[in-house]
Amino acid sequence: MAMAMPWLHGRNTRVAMDQAGNAQVVWRQRVGDTNFINTTRYSTAKGLWDAPQTLDTSGPGAWPLVSTDSPWVVMNPAGLGLA
């Protein structure tokens, strides 16, 4: 069964990949007046996408991002991603 790709309905989607084909995707999703920054990761070893997770909700106690309008992601050659 294929995983639904929620980032297709988000905004400002970014993808990072390593040489082995592992990938991490981040995207912004707006609900009401709040931006949510979500991420998911693809592992070539598992052949599956992880369940999406919310990284930042711009609410009290959230990590103080400069902007939740434009998420970004990078991945090093070892497959470690940072969003």
ABEGO torsion letter per residue (X at the ends): XBBBBAAAABBGBBBBBBAAGBBBBBBBBBBEABBBBBBBBBBAAAGBBBBBBBABAGBBGBBBBABAABBBBBBBAAGBBBX
